[in-house]
Amino acid sequence: MFRSIMFVFLSLLSQFAVALDYTQEITEQEIQEKISAFMPIEKKKYFVTVTLSNPIIDLLKESDEIGIRANIDASAPGGIKGSGEVMIKGTLDYEPKKGEFYFKNPTIISLAIDKVPKNFTPKIQDIAQAALSKVMAVYPVYKFKDDNVKHKLAKAVLKSLKVKDEKLIITLGVF
């Protein structure tokens, strides 16, 4: 008898938990605006200056990741100056206490830069990678609003994160 009552109770509780799920859609444009707000990123190291600017966001459906294509400029003593394009890929990480999503694990997957000796390219990539990791960990890509009741309830557990129709579909729940 106790098992039957417990089974019914847990079944009802699980239905209640599903009812408390909250789904939020974030468009590429919304992410674009947030990331554009903290660009350009400039980092100087070992007399080399690297600047990342003009990001273009691409939500990657096949891996549920965010891609960022950006311009890159590099300069070093001796009149070395080059520019090109960098492609970055990363994931989103959710901070439930703050209700914020951060771009995590930014990884440079391609770097094309002209007018720079090939032996400088790995150093430029390392500097750009360090700058991205530092900045992306500080500025949220999306933040739930504290004045929205649904958003307050949603500051809980990230259940899923999917890319669909050029939107990021985030499902959160209390349990």
Secondary structure as a PSIPRED ss2 file (coil, helix, strand):
# PSIPRED VFORMAT (PSIPRED V4.0)

   1 M C   1.000  0.000  0.000
   2 F H   0.000  1.000  0.000
   3 R H   0.000  1.000  0.000
   4 S H   0.000  1.000  0.000
   5 I H   0.000  1.000  0.000
   6 M H   0.000  1.000  0.000
   7 F H   0.000  1.000  0.000
   8 V H   0.000  1.000  0.000
   9 F H   0.000  1.000  0.000
  10 L H   0.000  1.000  0.000
  11 S H   0.000  1.000  0.000
  12 L H   0.000  1.000  0.000
  13 L H   0.000  1.000  0.000
  14 S H   0.000  1.000  0.000
  15 Q H   0.000  1.000  0.000
  16 F H   0.000  1.000  0.000
  17 A H   0.000  1.000  0.000
  18 V H   0.000  1.000  0.000
  19 A H   0.000  1.000  0.000
  20 L C   1.000  0.000  0.000
  21 D C   1.000  0.000  0.000
  22 Y E   0.000  0.000  1.000
  23 T E   0.000  0.000  1.000
  24 Q E   0.000  0.000  1.000
  25 E E   0.000  0.000  1.000
  26 I E   0.000  0.000  1.000
  27 T E   0.000  0.000  1.000
  28 E H   0.000  1.000  0.000
  29 Q H   0.000  1.000  0.000
  30 E H   0.000  1.000  0.000
  31 I H   0.000  1.000  0.000
  32 Q H   0.000  1.000  0.000
  33 E H   0.000  1.000  0.000
  34 K H   0.000  1.000  0.000
  35 I H   0.000  1.000  0.000
  36 S H   0.000  1.000  0.000
  37 A H   0.000  1.000  0.000
  38 F C   1.000  0.000  0.000
  39 M C   1.000  0.000  0.000
  40 P C   1.000  0.000  0.000
  41 I E   0.000  0.000  1.000
  42 E E   0.000  0.000  1.000
  43 K E   0.000  0.000  1.000
  44 K E   0.000  0.000  1.000
  45 K E   0.000  0.000  1.000
  46 Y C   1.000  0.000  0.000
  47 F C   1.000  0.000  0.000
  48 V E   0.000  0.000  1.000
  49 T E   0.000  0.000  1.000
  50 V E   0.000  0.000  1.000
  51 T E   0.000  0.000  1.000
  52 L E   0.000  0.000  1.000
  53 S E   0.000  0.000  1.000
  54 N E   0.000  0.000  1.000
  55 P E   0.000  0.000  1.000
  56 I E   0.000  0.000  1.000
  57 I E   0.000  0.000  1.000
  58 D E   0.000  0.000  1.000
  59 L E   0.000  0.000  1.000
  60 L E   0.000  0.000  1.000
  61 K C   1.000  0.000  0.000
  62 E C   1.000  0.000  0.000
  63 S C   1.000  0.000  0.000
  64 D C   1.000  0.000  0.000
  65 E E   0.000  0.000  1.000
  66 I E   0.000  0.000  1.000
  67 G E   0.000  0.000  1.000
  68 I E   0.000  0.000  1.000
  69 R E   0.000  0.000  1.000
  70 A E   0.000  0.000  1.000
  71 N E   0.000  0.000  1.000
  72 I E   0.000  0.000  1.000
  73 D E   0.000  0.000  1.000
  74 A E   0.000  0.000  1.000
  75 S E   0.000  0.000  1.000
  76 A E   0.000  0.000  1.000
  77 P C   1.000  0.000  0.000
  78 G C   1.000  0.000  0.000
  79 G C   1.000  0.000  0.000
  80 I E   0.000  0.000  1.000
  81 K E   0.000  0.000  1.000
  82 G E   0.000  0.000  1.000
  83 S E   0.000  0.000  1.000
  84 G E   0.000  0.000  1.000
  85 E E   0.000  0.000  1.000
  86 V E   0.000  0.000  1.000
  87 M E   0.000  0.000  1.000
  88 I E   0.000  0.000  1.000
  89 K E   0.000  0.000  1.000
  90 G E   0.000  0.000  1.000
  91 T E   0.000  0.000  1.000
  92 L E   0.000  0.000  1.000
  93 D E   0.000  0.000  1.000
  94 Y E   0.000  0.000  1.000
  95 E E   0.000  0.000  1.000
  96 P C   1.000  0.000  0.000
  97 K C   1.000  0.000  0.000
  98 K C   1.000  0.000  0.000
  99 G C   1.000  0.000  0.000
 100 E E   0.000  0.000  1.000
 101 F E   0.000  0.000  1.000
 102 Y E   0.000  0.000  1.000
 103 F E   0.000  0.000  1.000
 104 K E   0.000  0.000  1.000
 105 N E   0.000  0.000  1.000
 106 P E   0.000  0.000  1.000
 107 T E   0.000  0.000  1.000
 108 I E   0.000  0.000  1.000
 109 I E   0.000  0.000  1.000
 110 S E   0.000  0.000  1.000
 111 L E   0.000  0.000  1.000
 112 A E   0.000  0.000  1.000
 113 I E   0.000  0.000  1.000
 114 D C   1.000  0.000  0.000
 115 K C   1.000  0.000  0.000
 116 V C   1.000  0.000  0.000
 117 P C   1.000  0.000  0.000
 118 K H   0.000  1.000  0.000
 119 N H   0.000  1.000  0.000
 120 F H   0.000  1.000  0.000
 121 T H   0.000  1.000  0.000
 122 P H   0.000  1.000  0.000
 123 K H   0.000  1.000  0.000
 124 I H   0.000  1.000  0.000
 125 Q H   0.000  1.000  0.000
 126 D H   0.000  1.000  0.000
 127 I H   0.000  1.000  0.000
 128 A H   0.000  1.000  0.000
 129 Q H   0.000  1.000  0.000
 130 A H   0.000  1.000  0.000
 131 A H   0.000  1.000  0.000
 132 L H   0.000  1.000  0.000
 133 S H   0.000  1.000  0.000
 134 K H   0.000  1.000  0.000
 135 V H   0.000  1.000  0.000
 136 M H   0.000  1.000  0.000
 137 A C   1.000  0.000  0.000
 138 V C   1.000  0.000  0.000
 139 Y C   1.000  0.000  0.000
 140 P C   1.000  0.000  0.000
 141 V C   1.000  0.000  0.000
 142 Y E   0.000  0.000  1.000
 143 K E   0.000  0.000  1.000
 144 F C   1.000  0.000  0.000
 145 K C   1.000  0.000  0.000
 146 D C   1.000  0.000  0.000
 147 D C   1.000  0.000  0.000
 148 N C   1.000  0.000  0.000
 149 V H   0.000  1.000  0.000
 150 K H   0.000  1.000  0.000
 151 H H   0.000  1.000  0.000
 152 K H   0.000  1.000  0.000
 153 L H   0.000  1.000  0.000
 154 A H   0.000  1.000  0.000
 155 K C   1.000  0.000  0.000
 156 A C   1.000  0.000  0.000
 157 V E   0.000  0.000  1.000
 158 L E   0.000  0.000  1.000
 159 K E   0.000  0.000  1.000
 160 S E   0.000  0.000  1.000
 161 L E   0.000  0.000  1.000
 162 K E   0.000  0.000  1.000
 163 V E   0.000  0.000  1.000
 164 K E   0.000  0.000  1.000
 165 D C   1.000  0.000  0.000
 166 E C   1.000  0.000  0.000
 167 K E   0.000  0.000  1.000
 168 L E   0.000  0.000  1.000
 169 I E   0.000  0.000  1.000
 170 I E   0.000  0.000  1.000
 171 T E   0.000  0.000  1.000
 172 L E   0.000  0.000  1.000
 173 G E   0.000  0.000  1.000
 174 V C   1.000  0.000  0.000
 175 F C   1.000  0.000  0.000
